[in-house]
Amino acid sequence: MKNLKKLKRIFVFAFMALAAVACQDKVRYEYLMNVPIYTDYESFRSTGGFEGPKSMETQGAIYYKDQHLFMVEPDKGIHFVNIEDPASPNQTGFLNVWGATSMAIRGDYLYVNSFIDLLVYNVADFTNPVFVDRLEDVFPTALPHSEGNYPYEPIDKTKGVVTAWEVKEMESDAGEELPTFENPGNLGIVTTFEDNSFGGGEVGTGSNGVAGSISLFTIINDYLYVIEEGQFLHPFDITNPASPNKYDQVGVWGDVETLFPYESYLFMGTPSGMIIYDTENPTIPAYVSSLSHARGCDPVVVQDDFAYVTVRSGGPCGGNINQLDVIDVSNMSSPELKRSFEMDNPHGLGIDGVQLFICDGDAGLKVFDASTPEHSGDQLLHQFKNIQAMDIIPLDGIALVVGQEGIYLYSYLDPSNIYELSKINF
């Protein structure tokens, strides 16, 4: 992927060179550039409302709480779905949140990013979310998705919030400094599955919800943790859930893509390996250990003494390995790779008891027997090939799966008879 991007960039600059135009004694270059589209701060911070159900168009992060499924439609908002009857899910509404890409719920309070801000809603009544608070500028480098094969125009924050990009033809005189391909910021908390950043069951109280494996919001005890730009971990004290208190960001290394909480630990997936941080001091999580793997995108989930990591090729992570890694984490300071199993193109994953679920891209949803973790990848129980699976939340016999064409609900109450209950189409 990186080589492909380099070839594209070479082509762009070749185009610029070929487009050089001599006019009298002047030479001008023509090229394409990502130009920011601004929204003034007042308009941006006009709180979006809750409305009736809307059609789902783009898959995003999924979340579960109190017999409700939530799906974040990247940059637009959150779909609310009542799944009290999983065979007949009922979309109840849509919460408009500009720049939303990930979320978490603690008790009656929902937290969601809105580009540079963090929003808080009271969701005691899922049919009537009530806006509570907005923490401004807590994600200062947050930017919307862009076409990375073109250079960027510098951002002027006095003009407002960057809410979109437009690719425009530009000109410059020969001798002027050429634009850079470096993104002036990266919405590490804003992404789609194609960008690979969206982890898991949250820790500390039954009042928390459950996220999929591809998430950059998570809760441990009284703290919400959010990854921004793959490099900054933001702790928020939510002891008073209606009024989060933000602490200084903590620098993390490895270009973090996913977060998964287990006990007091944060497991982070990166393109080059798994990293473990301890939240014993919740405002300053500390590095504990890491385990490297071949280059690739890699969400992680944990149960008991084992972590399960999928590594896939393609996308922004590059690499050419597609596999499941089973890692012994009984000693958090020294994780040990036990076995690797070849996969097709694995994305998200989940585990519940002895059943391990792998969203294996075009190969569909795979279910393995993980009663012996080191042999789990050899114990395929079921494979559903009719779905291009992306992420999953398995919980109490019902699996919530997001795919390219919709959200699927499966029953696995009987491991010998796993079947599709229903589907919500995109």
N, C-alpha and C positions, 0 to 999 in steps of 0.2 A: 504493500500500500504506500509506504513512504517513497519507494522508487517511482511508483505511478504518479504520486503528487509532484515529485521532482520533474518528471517528464512533462507533466502539465504546466508546471511553472516555467520550464525551459521554453515550452511552446508559447506561453503568454509573452515572455520577454522577446522571443523570436518574432512574434507578431508585432511587438512594440518596435523592434528594430526595422522590420519590413515596412511598418507604417510611418517611419520617419519621413517627413515631408520637407523638401527644400522650398522655401519661399523667400526669394531674394537671397539675403545672406543668412537667414534664420533656418535652423533645423528644428522641427517639432516632432514629438513622439505622441502617438495615440495608443491608448491602452484601456483595459477594463479595470474597474476598482469597486470594492465594497464601500458604499457611502451610507453612513448612518441616517436613519429616519428618527427624528426626535418627537417626543410628546412632552409638552410643558408639564411641570411638576403638579400643578393644580389639577389639570385634566387627568393625569395619570393616577393621582391619588383620590379621585372620585370613586368611592367604593362601589364595586360591581354588586349587583343584586342576585337573588335566588329566583329562578324562573322554572317553568315547566320543563319536562324532559325534552332533551334535544338528541338528535341522531349522533352516534359516536362515529367520528371520522378517522381519527389517528390513535393508534394504541399508545398507552403510556403507563406510568407507574400504577400499580394496583394496591388496594389496602382493604382490610376487613375490620369491622367493629360492630358488635351487637346485631348480628343477623343482617348487616348491611355491607354491601360491596361498594367501594369507591374506585373510580378510575380517573386519573388526571389526564385530561386532554392537553398535550403540551402547548403552553403559551395562552391557553384559552380559559381553562377552569376545571371543575370537578363534577363528574357525573355521579349521582346518588342512586343506588339500586337496592331495593328491598329484596333480600333473598331468604326471607323467613320460610317460603316454600321454594327450595332450590330447583324444583322441576318447573316452576313458573315465576322466574324473576320479574320484578316490576320496577321499572325506572320511575323514580319519584320526583326528580328535578335536577337542575344544573346550576352550580354556583359559579358565577362569572368571576374569574380571577386572572387579570392580565399578567402573563409571564409565569403562570403556575407550571410546575413540573414535578413537585414532590410534596408529600404531606405526612402528618402524623396526628394521632388523637390521644389525648390524655384526659380521662374522665369525660366531662361534657365539652371539652375545648379542642378545636381543630386548629392546627398550625399549617400554614402553606406559604410558600415563597411567591412573591410578586415582583419579578426581576430583582431590584435592589432592596426591596423591603420584605419584612416578615409580617404576615397577617394572622390575627387570632379571631376565631368565630366561636360562639356558643352554639353547640349542636345538641343540646339536651332534647330538642325536638328535631329529628332529622328532616322533617318536612318544612322546617322554618329556621334555617341557620341565621344567627344574629351576629352582625359585625360587632367586635369588642375593642380591638386595638390594632394599631399599625406601628411596628418598629421601623423607623425610616433609616435608610442607608446602611443597613447592617451587612449587606452583601455588595460592597462597593464596586467589585469588578464584574458583576453579573451583566451578561450581554446575551441577546438572542442568537439563535443559530444563524450561521452565515455560510456563504460559498467560499470555502477555504482556499480555493485555487486562484483567488485574485487578491491583490494587495488591499490594504485598508486605509481609508482616509482617517486622519487623527480625530479623536472624539473631543468635543467641546461641551463639558458638562453644564456650562452656563445656559445652553440651549434647551436643556431638559434631559429626560431619560431616553436612552436608545431603546426603542421598542421593535425595530425591524431594520433590515439592511436592503439596499437597492444597488444592483450592479449597474454602473454607469460607464459610458465611454468618457475618457478624460484625455487631456492633452498637457504636455509640458515641454518647455524649451530644452534643447540639448545643453547639457552642463548642469541642469538642475538636479538635485538629489532625487533619485527614484524612490517610489513608495516601497514600504516593507510588506512582506507576507505575514509578519507576525501579528496575530490577533491582539489588539490592544487590551483585551480582557477575555475571559472565557467563562461562560455560564456553566460552571461545573455543577451547579444544582439545577441547571435547565438543560434538558436534552430529550431526545427521542431514543427509541431502541436502536435506531441506526447509528446514533452517535455513541451508544452504549454507556449511558450513565444512568441510571435510575438507581440494612436490608432486612429485615426479617422480623421474626417475633420480638416484641419489645419486652424489656426486663424490668421487674421491680414491683409491679402491681397489676392486678387483674383488670384495672380500669383502662389500661392501654389497649390500643388496637394492634393489628398484625400487618406488617408490610410484606411485599414480595422480596425476592432476593436481590433485585436490581433497584436499590434505593440509596439515596444520600441523606435521608432524614432517619433518625432513630432515637429512641428514648431508653435511658437506663436510670432507674429510680427517679429522682426528681430533676433530671437534666435531659434536655433535648439537645442532640448533637447534629450538626449540619456540615457537610463538606462543600466547600466552594473552590472552584477552579482546580480541584484535585490536589491542592496544596495547603489549604487552610481548614482547620477544624474549629467550628464555632460552637462553644458551649452556651446554652441558655438555661438559667435556673427557672424551673417551672413549679417550684414549691407552691407559689400562688399561680395556678394555671391560667388565670385570666390576665395576668400581667407578667410576662416573661422578663427576666433580668439577664441581659447579655454580658458575658465576660470576654476578656481579650481572646482573640483568635490564637490558636496553637498551630505552628507550622508543622506539617507532616510531609514526608518524602514519598516518592514513588508514583505520583500522578494517580491518586486514589480515585477509583471508579465506583465502588460500592461499599456500604457499611452493613455489618451484621452484629447485633448485640448478643452476648452470651455471658451470663452471670455479670461480673463487673468489667468484662472485657469488650473492647471494640475490635472486631475482625474487619480488616480492610482489604478489598481486592484491588490489585493494580495490574497494569499490563505485564509486569515482570515478576509478580509474586504476591504472596499473602503476608500482611503485616498485622501484628497484634499490639494493641495499646491497652493499658490498664487505666480505669477511671476511679481508682481508690481516692485520688484527689480529683474530684469531679470537674473542677474548673481548669485543671491543667493535666489532662490525660498524658500518661508517660509511655514512651516506647518500651515494649517488652522484648519482642523478637520478630523474626521474619523468616520466610522460606521462599526461595526463588524458584521460578519455573520458566519454561520456554516462553518467548514473547507471545502474548495473546490476551484477549479480553477475559476477565475471570471473576464472576461473582462467587461468593462463599457462603455456606451455611454450616451450622455447628450443632451437634447433638452429643451429649455425654462427652466421651473422650476423643471424638473424631470430628474433624472438619472435612467437608466435601467441597471441592473447587472444580468448576468447569473452566477449561481453557479453550478458546476458539480462535481461529484464524480470521483474517479479513477485517473489515470495518476500520476504525481509526487506530486499532491496536496493532495491526500488522500481524506478522508471524505466519506459520504454516502448520501449527499443531492444533489438533482437535481431540481433546481427551478429558476424562474425569480423573482427578487426583484425590486419593483418600489419604488423609494426614492424621497422624496420632498427635493430639494436643493435650495429652494427660499431664505433660510438663509444659506449661505455657512458655517457659523460657527456652525451650528446645524442641520445637515442633519437628516431627519426623515423617517424611513421605513413606507410606507403606506400600502403595501400589498405584499404578496409572492404568487406565482403561481407554482404549480407542473409542472415539465417538465420531459422529458425522460433522456437526457444527453446533455444539451445545451453547445454549444461552442461560436462562435462569434455571434454578433448581430449588427443591424443597425436600424436607424429610419430616416424617411423622411416624414415630415408633420404628417399626422395621421396614417401612416402605419409603424408598428413595425415588423421587420424581425428577426426571431430567427433561427439560425443554430442548430437544435436539434439532431445532431449526426445521429444515425440509423433511427430516426423518420423523418428525412428529413428536408426540409425547411418549416417553418411555418410563416404565415403572419397574424398579428393581427391588429384590429382597435384600435388605441391608442388615439382616439379623447377625451376619458376620461381616462387619464393615470391610475388612481386607479383601473379601471376595464378592462384594456387592455388584461390581460391574460385570461379573460373569453370570449373575442371577437375574436375567430378564424375565419378568412376569407377564407384562403386557406392553404392547406398542400400538399407539393410535396414529396411523399414518395420514389421516384425513385433516390434520391440523398442522400449520407451521407455527409451532409453539415458541413463545418468547419468554414468559415468566409465569410463576405459579405460587399460590398460597394453599398448601394442604393443611386442613384443620378439621379434626373431629369427624373424619369420614367423608368430608366434602372437599374436593379440589377445585380451586378457582384458577382458571388458566386463561391468560391473554395470548391471543394469536394474531396473525396478520389480518384475519377476516372477522374477528369478533372475540367475545369472551365466552368460554365454555365452562360448564359446571359438570363435574364427574362425581359419582359415588364410588368410594372405595371401602365402604363399611365391610364388605366381604372381599378380602384380597383375591379370592379366586374368581370373582365376578365384578370387575371394575367396568363401569359403563357410563355413557354420556347421559346426563339428566336434561340439560337444556343449553341453549346458545343465545347470546345477544349479538346480533349482527352489526358490523360497522357499515 
